[in-house]
Amino acid sequence: MKKFDWYIIRNFLSTFFFTISLILLIVIVFDISEKIDDFLRSDVELNKIIFDYYLNFIPYFINLFSPLFIFISVIYFTSKMANNSEIIAILNSGMSFSRLLRPFIISAAFLAIISFVLGNFIIPQNNKERIDFEKKYLRKRKNQRVKNIHLQIKQDQYIYVESYNKAKDIGYKFTLENFHNNILQSKLSANYIQFDTTNNKWNIKDYFIRIYNEKDEKIIKGKNLDTLINLKPIDFSKNTNLVETMDMIELNRFIKQEEIKGTAQIIFHKIEKHKRLANPFSTIILTIIAVSIGSKRRRNGAGVPLSIGLILSFGYILFMQISTTFATNSNLLPVIAVWIPNIIFTIIALILIKLAPK
């Protein structure tokens, strides 16, 4: 590491933190102006607004938009160096463009590691408090009923609920089917089920069980049955924010459980998992693109490279939205959907490195 490397790293990081801090202040001001009525109506204390909401909101926002602002910061800083003839002097001294990239990549890798740790271990814990705050003070009451729920809760075990009341934890027109070698072994039908929070069991009301044998059929009726099944009230909630509160280990375990149950939300959980890996990696790719664009001296100053940078950054976001939409509405695998933008922009980065001034 030479003075040149420390000069690049210091300016890279200082420009990024200054940019993200400035944008963050603007976002907080707009967010306060938007939610001030909710804060006043809920009569929430000031210390809760600061510590339970905004201190948990800040890391979430920084990590969400850090690749974009790293990209813009690097273009601005590199364009400034190019217009001051620093890039020309560095290359004329015999330094290769790949050597020029080294301190930028080191800085981007440092920020990518921070982003990975934040996104997978720290922010999920912060999100628990932030989402709890939003549910309690900010969000309006949502529809408390979900209908026509089909779930696989174990291998060869399926349930159906015609309607579920999330406020009362009651499911109406409940069916539980057990299969073996694709042959129906038993079927339980009930008027309704209710979750007992004290004993963590389901109370089945007015049930009717058919047990199928090779020779005959057995029927069992009853008014009340307490049972343990691999089902929780949260399984009936179509809340994609749930995975935002899980760290990497919890998320992987949760996805395995949801794959067995066959929930409709599994695709969103997998997308969230792969985004936590792809976003830090995108930091390095976008940094290389930014250096390649900004290292060429232009008469119009930093305006042109900044414009190009904004177009490419919004193009990256657009690619991400399109690919994840394909994953949620077609058979495109989540891992491919999330990594397609990184693959495309890696190719763009390699092309721009070849076209960069040497």
C-alpha positions as a Python dict, from the first residue, in 0.01 Angstrom:
ca = {
    (1, 'M'): (0, 0, 0),
    (2, 'K'): (151, 331, -114),
    (3, 'K'): (54, 694, -53),
    (4, 'F'): (-135, 683, -382),
    (5, 'D'): (-350, 393, -255),
    (6, 'W'): (-428, 565, 73),
    (7, 'Y'): (-512, 885, -117),
    (8, 'I'): (-768, 699, -333),
    (9, 'I'): (-914, 503, -41),
    (10, 'R'): (-946, 812, 179),
    (11, 'N'): (-1119, 1016, -90),
    (12, 'F'): (-1336, 723, -201),
    (13, 'L'): (-1471, 655, 148),
    (14, 'S'): (-1505, 1020, 250),
    (15, 'T'): (-1698, 1104, -69),
    (16, 'F'): (-1929, 806, -22),
    (17, 'F'): (-2005, 873, 347),
    (18, 'F'): (-2060, 1242, 278),
    (19, 'T'): (-2298, 1165, -11),
    (20, 'I'): (-2498, 901, 174),
    (21, 'S'): (-2519, 1122, 487),
    (22, 'L'): (-2648, 1417, 285),
    (23, 'I'): (-2912, 1205, 109),
    (24, 'L'): (-3004, 1039, 437),
    (25, 'L'): (-3073, 1376, 601),
    (26, 'I'): (-3299, 1473, 310),
    (27, 'V'): (-3483, 1140, 326),
    (28, 'I'): (-3536, 1170, 703),
    (29, 'V'): (-3673, 1524, 665),
    (30, 'F'): (-3920, 1409, 398),
    (31, 'D'): (-4010, 1100, 601),
    (32, 'I'): (-4082, 1309, 911),
    (33, 'S'): (-4299, 1550, 712),
    (34, 'E'): (-4494, 1254, 570),
    (35, 'K'): (-4543, 1075, 903),
    (36, 'I'): (-4578, 1369, 1141),
    (37, 'D'): (-4958, 1331, 1147),
    (38, 'D'): (-4927, 961, 1237),
    (39, 'F'): (-4679, 1041, 1513),
    (40, 'L'): (-4909, 1305, 1661),
    (41, 'R'): (-5222, 1092, 1626),
    (42, 'S'): (-5053, 792, 1790),
    (43, 'D'): (-4913, 1011, 2068),
    (44, 'V'): (-4580, 827, 2044),
    (45, 'E'): (-4290, 948, 2258),
    (46, 'L'): (-4000, 1132, 2095),
    (47, 'N'): (-3737, 889, 2224),
    (48, 'K'): (-3929, 598, 2065),
    (49, 'I'): (-3940, 780, 1732),
    (50, 'I'): (-3563, 838, 1744),
    (51, 'F'): (-3438, 511, 1894),
    (52, 'D'): (-3703, 256, 1789),
    (53, 'Y'): (-3765, 388, 1439),
    (54, 'Y'): (-3502, 618, 1289),
    (55, 'L'): (-3192, 458, 1442),
    (56, 'N'): (-3316, 127, 1300),
    (57, 'F'): (-3424, 289, 973),
    (58, 'I'): (-3081, 447, 900),
    (59, 'P'): (-2878, 121, 861),
    (60, 'Y'): (-3160, -27, 652),
    (61, 'F'): (-3161, 272, 416),
    (62, 'I'): (-2781, 289, 388),
    (63, 'N'): (-2750, -80, 306),
    (64, 'L'): (-3039, -71, 59),
    (65, 'F'): (-2899, 216, -150),
    (66, 'S'): (-2524, 186, -81),
    (67, 'P'): (-2438, 29, -424),
    (68, 'L'): (-2613, 317, -602),
    (69, 'F'): (-2442, 591, -398),
    (70, 'I'): (-2105, 416, -412),
    (71, 'F'): (-2143, 420, -790),
    (72, 'I'): (-2228, 792, -801),
    (73, 'S'): (-1955, 881, -549),
    (74, 'V'): (-1684, 698, -744),
    (75, 'I'): (-1788, 860, -1073),
    (76, 'Y'): (-1783, 1205, -914),
    (77, 'F'): (-1448, 1154, -739),
    (78, 'T'): (-1280, 990, -1042),
    (79, 'S'): (-1413, 1256, -1285),
    (80, 'K'): (-1275, 1524, -1056),
    (81, 'M'): (-934, 1353, -1062),
    (82, 'A'): (-948, 1324, -1442),
    (83, 'N'): (-1041, 1692, -1490),
    (84, 'N'): (-752, 1791, -1261),
    (85, 'S'): (-523, 1584, -1489),
    (86, 'E'): (-439, 1348, -1201),
    (87, 'I'): (-544, 1038, -1395),
    (88, 'I'): (-330, 1144, -1693),
    (89, 'A'): (-29, 1200, -1468),
    (90, 'I'): (-76, 864, -1297),
    (91, 'L'): (-101, 671, -1626),
    (92, 'N'): (189, 863, -1784),
    (93, 'S'): (407, 768, -1488),
    (94, 'G'): (388, 407, -1608),
    (95, 'M'): (109, 281, -1382),
    (96, 'S'): (-130, 44, -1555),
    (97, 'F'): (-507, 90, -1544),
    (98, 'S'): (-544, -237, -1351),
    (99, 'R'): (-304, -101, -1087),
    (100, 'L'): (-511, 220, -1076),
    (101, 'L'): (-817, 8, -1003),
    (102, 'R'): (-659, -169, -703),
    (103, 'P'): (-736, 89, -428),
    (104, 'F'): (-1087, 137, -568),
    (105, 'I'): (-1151, -238, -553),
    (106, 'I'): (-1005, -259, -201),
    (107, 'S'): (-1240, 19, -86),
    (108, 'A'): (-1537, -139, -262),
    (109, 'A'): (-1455, -480, -109),
    (110, 'F'): (-1437, -319, 236),
    (111, 'L'): (-1781, -162, 189),
    (112, 'A'): (-1915, -489, 42),
    (113, 'I'): (-1807, -682, 354),
    (114, 'I'): (-1976, -421, 575),
    (115, 'S'): (-2290, -447, 360),
    (116, 'F'): (-2288, -827, 387),
    (117, 'V'): (-2254, -821, 768),
    (118, 'L'): (-2518, -550, 802),
    (119, 'G'): (-2766, -717, 567),
    (120, 'N'): (-2734, -1068, 709),
    (121, 'F'): (-2680, -1017, 1081),
    (122, 'I'): (-2735, -662, 1211),
    (123, 'I'): (-3017, -512, 1003),
    (124, 'P'): (-3256, -810, 1055),
    (125, 'Q'): (-3246, -744, 1429),
    (126, 'N'): (-3301, -371, 1368),
    (127, 'N'): (-3589, -453, 1134),
    (128, 'K'): (-3773, -633, 1413),
    (129, 'E'): (-3794, -311, 1614),
    (130, 'R'): (-3860, -94, 1307),
    (131, 'I'): (-4142, -314, 1174),
    (132, 'D'): (-4296, -349, 1521),
    (133, 'F'): (-4295, 30, 1549),
    (134, 'E'): (-4458, 68, 1205),
    (135, 'K'): (-4727, -188, 1289),
    (136, 'K'): (-4805, -21, 1620),
    (137, 'Y'): (-4798, 345, 1523),
    (138, 'L'): (-4793, 392, 1146),
    (139, 'R'): (-4973, 123, 949),
    (140, 'K'): (-5346, 126, 903),
    (141, 'R'): (-5547, -177, 999),
    (142, 'K'): (-5536, -433, 719),
    (143, 'N'): (-5776, -702, 611),
    (144, 'Q'): (-5782, -963, 886),
    (145, 'R'): (-5907, -1251, 670),
    (146, 'V'): (-5732, -1470, 416),
    (147, 'K'): (-5916, -1726, 204),
    (148, 'N'): (-5861, -2056, 23),
    (149, 'I'): (-5532, -2163, 182),
    (150, 'H'): (-5360, -2480, 60),
    (151, 'L'): (-5043, -2587, 245),
    (152, 'Q'): (-4819, -2888, 269),
    (153, 'I'): (-4714, -2898, 635),
    (154, 'K'): (-4520, -3227, 627),
    (155, 'Q'): (-4424, -3486, 374),
    (156, 'D'): (-4749, -3647, 256),
    (157, 'Q'): (-4957, -3421, 484),
    (158, 'Y'): (-5172, -3140, 344),
    (159, 'I'): (-5418, -2890, 489),
    (160, 'Y'): (-5688, -2669, 344),
    (161, 'V'): (-5864, -2375, 512),
    (162, 'E'): (-6151, -2198, 342),
    (163, 'S'): (-6116, -1880, 550),
    (164, 'Y'): (-5879, -1771, 827),
    (165, 'N'): (-5935, -1485, 1072),
    (166, 'K'): (-5591, -1351, 1172),
    (167, 'A'): (-5730, -1135, 1452),
    (168, 'K'): (-5890, -1432, 1632),
    (169, 'D'): (-5660, -1711, 1501),
    (170, 'I'): (-5960, -1910, 1379),
    (171, 'G'): (-5971, -2113, 1059),
    (172, 'Y'): (-6306, -2214, 909),
    (173, 'K'): (-6382, -2527, 702),
    (174, 'F'): (-6056, -2701, 788),
    (175, 'T'): (-5928, -3017, 617),
    (176, 'L'): (-5623, -3230, 702),
    (177, 'E'): (-5523, -3509, 461),
    (178, 'N'): (-5258, -3779, 514),
    (179, 'F'): (-5111, -3970, 220),
    (180, 'H'): (-4877, -4267, 186),
    (181, 'N'): (-4726, -4356, -151),
    (182, 'N'): (-4971, -4108, -306),
    (183, 'I'): (-5266, -4297, -157),
    (184, 'L'): (-5503, -4115, 80),
    (185, 'Q'): (-5486, -4278, 425),
    (186, 'S'): (-5705, -4044, 632),
    (187, 'K'): (-5897, -3721, 603),
    (188, 'L'): (-5999, -3495, 890),
    (189, 'S'): (-6267, -3233, 828),
    (190, 'A'): (-6373, -2977, 1086),
    (191, 'N'): (-6613, -2688, 1111),
    (192, 'Y'): (-6334, -2466, 1243),
    (193, 'I'): (-6000, -2471, 1427),
    (194, 'Q'): (-5861, -2223, 1681),
    (195, 'F'): (-5507, -2180, 1805),
    (196, 'D'): (-5453, -2209, 2182),
    (197, 'T'): (-5169, -1968, 2260),
    (198, 'T'): (-5132, -2104, 2613),
    (199, 'N'): (-5061, -2464, 2512),
    (200, 'N'): (-4941, -2391, 2156),
    (201, 'K'): (-5196, -2640, 2021),
    (202, 'W'): (-5481, -2629, 1773),
    (203, 'N'): (-5830, -2686, 1908),
    (204, 'I'): (-6039, -2864, 1641),
    (205, 'K'): (-6416, -2820, 1668),
    (206, 'D'): (-6690, -3045, 1526),
    (207, 'Y'): (-6452, -3279, 1349),
    (208, 'F'): (-6513, -3577, 1124),
    (209, 'I'): (-6231, -3826, 1048),
    (210, 'R'): (-6233, -4086, 770),
    (211, 'I'): (-5964, -4356, 794),
    (212, 'Y'): (-5925, -4556, 474),
    (213, 'N'): (-5816, -4920, 483),
    (214, 'E'): (-5786, -5173, 204),
    (215, 'K'): (-6104, -5353, 308),
    (216, 'D'): (-6321, -5096, 484),
    (217, 'E'): (-6351, -4740, 601),
    (218, 'K'): (-6348, -4619, 960),
    (219, 'I'): (-6531, -4303, 1067),
    (220, 'I'): (-6463, -4105, 1386),
    (221, 'K'): (-6670, -3806, 1497),
    (222, 'G'): (-6624, -3562, 1782),
    (223, 'K'): (-6693, -3216, 1917),
    (224, 'N'): (-6351, -3114, 2044),
    (225, 'L'): (-5995, -3231, 1973),
    (226, 'D'): (-5664, -3078, 2085),
    (227, 'T'): (-5375, -3169, 1857),
    (228, 'L'): (-5020, -3076, 1761),
    (229, 'I'): (-4962, -3022, 1390),
    (230, 'N'): (-4677, -2856, 1202),
    (231, 'L'): (-4871, -2534, 1159),
    (232, 'K'): (-4850, -2189, 1318),
    (233, 'P'): (-5079, -1885, 1288),
    (234, 'I'): (-4796, -1698, 1113),
    (235, 'D'): (-4823, -1952, 827),
    (236, 'F'): (-5158, -1799, 732),
    (237, 'S'): (-5014, -1448, 713),
    (238, 'K'): (-4903, -1331, 369),
    (239, 'N'): (-4640, -1105, 523),
    (240, 'T'): (-4323, -1086, 313),
    (241, 'N'): (-4165, -856, 573),
    (242, 'L'): (-4117, -1156, 800),
    (243, 'V'): (-3789, -1257, 633),
    (244, 'E'): (-3649, -906, 681),
    (245, 'T'): (-3628, -981, 1053),
    (246, 'M'): (-3425, -1302, 1008),
    (247, 'D'): (-3048, -1331, 995),
    (248, 'M'): (-2881, -1554, 737),
    (249, 'I'): (-2895, -1870, 951),
    (250, 'E'): (-3259, -1819, 1048),
    (251, 'L'): (-3355, -1740, 689),
    (252, 'N'): (-3197, -2058, 550),
    (253, 'R'): (-3372, -2266, 816),
    (254, 'F'): (-3703, -2090, 748),
    (255, 'I'): (-3678, -2147, 372),
    (256, 'K'): (-3627, -2522, 426),
    (257, 'Q'): (-3938, -2536, 642),
    (258, 'E'): (-4141, -2335, 390),
    (259, 'E'): (-4030, -2559, 103),
    (260, 'I'): (-4186, -2855, 283),
    (261, 'K'): (-4509, -2660, 339),
    (262, 'G'): (-4517, -2532, -18),
    (263, 'T'): (-4626, -2181, 77),
    (264, 'A'): (-4690, -1929, -200),
    (265, 'Q'): (-4450, -1683, -41),
    (266, 'I'): (-4144, -1911, -75),
    (267, 'I'): (-4034, -1733, -393),
    (268, 'F'): (-4009, -1398, -209),
    (269, 'H'): (-3805, -1557, 69),
    (270, 'K'): (-3556, -1701, -179),
    (271, 'I'): (-3527, -1369, -361),
    (272, 'E'): (-3451, -1199, -29),
    (273, 'K'): (-3183, -1458, 48),
    (274, 'H'): (-3002, -1416, -285),
    (275, 'K'): (-3031, -1036, -276),
    (276, 'R'): (-2833, -1034, 48),
    (277, 'L'): (-2548, -1203, -139),
    (278, 'A'): (-2581, -1025, -474),
    (279, 'N'): (-2605, -665, -347),
    (280, 'P'): (-2260, -659, -176),
    (281, 'F'): (-2106, -812, -489),
    (282, 'S'): (-2267, -544, -705),
    (283, 'T'): (-2069, -282, -512),
    (284, 'I'): (-1743, -406, -666),
    (285, 'I'): (-1889, -433, -1018),
    (286, 'L'): (-2040, -83, -1012),
    (287, 'T'): (-1715, 62, -873),
    (288, 'I'): (-1516, -80, -1168),
    (289, 'I'): (-1772, 62, -1412),
    (290, 'A'): (-1762, 401, -1239),
    (291, 'V'): (-1381, 424, -1254),
    (292, 'S'): (-1380, 323, -1620),
    (293, 'I'): (-1635, 593, -1707),
    (294, 'G'): (-1496, 869, -1487),
    (295, 'S'): (-1126, 826, -1565),
    (296, 'K'): (-1154, 994, -1907),
    (297, 'R'): (-1106, 1370, -1908),
    (298, 'R'): (-1393, 1566, -2065),
    (299, 'R'): (-1435, 1932, -2149),
    (300, 'N'): (-1778, 1943, -1988),
    (301, 'G'): (-1642, 1835, -1650),
    (302, 'A'): (-1817, 1575, -1434),
    (303, 'G'): (-2162, 1638, -1582),
    (304, 'V'): (-2141, 1383, -1865),
    (305, 'P'): (-2000, 1092, -1661),
    (306, 'L'): (-2250, 1163, -1383),
    (307, 'S'): (-2533, 1151, -1637),
    (308, 'I'): (-2402, 824, -1780),
    (309, 'G'): (-2365, 691, -1427),
    (310, 'L'): (-2724, 777, -1336),
    (311, 'I'): (-2852, 608, -1653),
    (312, 'L'): (-2652, 293, -1579),
    (313, 'S'): (-2752, 288, -1211),
    (314, 'F'): (-3120, 319, -1295),
    (315, 'G'): (-3066, 56, -1564),
    (316, 'Y'): (-2929, -176, -1296),
    (317, 'I'): (-3234, -115, -1076),
    (318, 'L'): (-3463, -171, -1378),
    (319, 'F'): (-3292, -501, -1462),
    (320, 'M'): (-3330, -612, -1100),
    (321, 'Q'): (-3702, -529, -1098),
    (322, 'I'): (-3767, -702, -1430),
    (323, 'S'): (-3576, -1017, -1340),
    (324, 'T'): (-3737, -1051, -994),
    (325, 'T'): (-4080, -997, -1155),
    (326, 'F'): (-4007, -1287, -1389),
    (327, 'A'): (-3912, -1498, -1087),
    (328, 'T'): (-4237, -1423, -904),
    (329, 'N'): (-4462, -1465, -1209),
    (330, 'S'): (-4289, -1739, -1407),
    (331, 'N'): (-4059, -2037, -1363),
    (332, 'L'): (-3736, -1836, -1355),
    (333, 'L'): (-3522, -1950, -1062),
    (334, 'P'): (-3473, -1684, -791),
    (335, 'V'): (-3093, -1727, -790),
    (336, 'I'): (-3081, -1658, -1165),
    (337, 'A'): (-3326, -1368, -1141),
    (338, 'V'): (-3127, -1192, -871),
    (339, 'W'): (-2785, -1250, -1029),
    (340, 'I'): (-2880, -1159, -1390),
    (341, 'P'): (-2814, -783, -1336),
    (342, 'N'): (-2471, -860, -1184),
    (343, 'I'): (-2383, -1089, -1474),
    (344, 'I'): (-2489, -830, -1735),
    (345, 'F'): (-2307, -547, -1559),
    (346, 'T'): (-1994, -761, -1515),
    (347, 'I'): (-1982, -794, -1894),
    (348, 'I'): (-2032, -416, -1924),
    (349, 'A'): (-1749, -361, -1673),
    (350, 'L'): (-1509, -581, -1874),
    (351, 'I'): (-1593, -393, -2195),
    (352, 'L'): (-1545, -54, -2028),
    (353, 'I'): (-1208, -159, -1883),
    (354, 'K'): (-1088, -232, -2238),
    (355, 'L'): (-1218, 107, -2358),
    (356, 'A'): (-1080, 302, -2061),
    (357, 'P'): (-783, 536, -2119),
    (358, 'K'): (-450, 358, -2079),
}
